[in-house]
């Protein structure tokens, strides 16, 4: 699990809106992928999925006033999520710290 300080601070709802508006474009600019990104938000939890490459949730974000915790799925996939995790972490650091 990776944690990022939530210095702004952003609520889960505010971060969810930012993710929906900007994350897919951010990742596409980094890896020229055109990936579809799907999101689900309930209270302080945000799930992020990449349905074109994996089935199920890739990352779960838990948002508090102090931090955003990123947890990578424990499921086994045929795709290595490390690159996506790196770019997700960079995006969150830009928006939260």
Buried (B, 14 or more C-beta within 10 A) or exposed (E): EBBBEBEEBBBBEEBBBBBBEEBBEBBBEBEEBEBEBBBEBEEBBBBBBBEEBBEEBBBBBBBEEEBBBBBBBEEEEEEEBEEBBEBBBBBBBEBBE
